[in-house]
């Protein structure tokens, strides 16, 4: 078997065959590409125009969230050296309750509100507001930052931690004798 010997002649160059209309999906025309581009730009323009025309959607207020206020207390919460949390009535500064033990839920809620104040550079001067609503909801709010925590969302045990502060420190009502 013999191999071909290279002669001094260069191999003929192969040039790419021109694309025929049968192989080109556009049939050699560029207008379909321009049409697709214009449709994409038109769609983007229409979406931008529509978004500019729509008023922002205001959330619909849930009737459970807008119940009237039944009672409200302004309170300060202070960490004590023994690890407890002193609850002070804001107008008088009188201690009305003390949360002792771990109190993980109460500490977590208070820490959340305190961090919001720190981020805004605010101190503890303004009291938090504990609010009971006519529908049984209970919220702890910080008027200084606008933050609010809906306490019933965390279950009845955690709800009770703050619910007991409604009457905390109130003088005991004398028993009424019935004839």
Buried (B, 14 or more C-beta within 10 A) or exposed (E): EEEEEEEEEEEEEEEEEEEEEEEEEEEEEEEEEEEEEEEEEEEEEEEEEEEEEEEEEEEEEEEEEEBEEBEEBBBBBEEEEEEBBBBBBBEEEEBBBEBEEEBEBBBEBBEEBBEBBEEEEBEEEBBBBBBBBEEEBBBBBBEBBEBBBBBBEBEEEBBEBBBEBBBBBEEEEEEEEEE
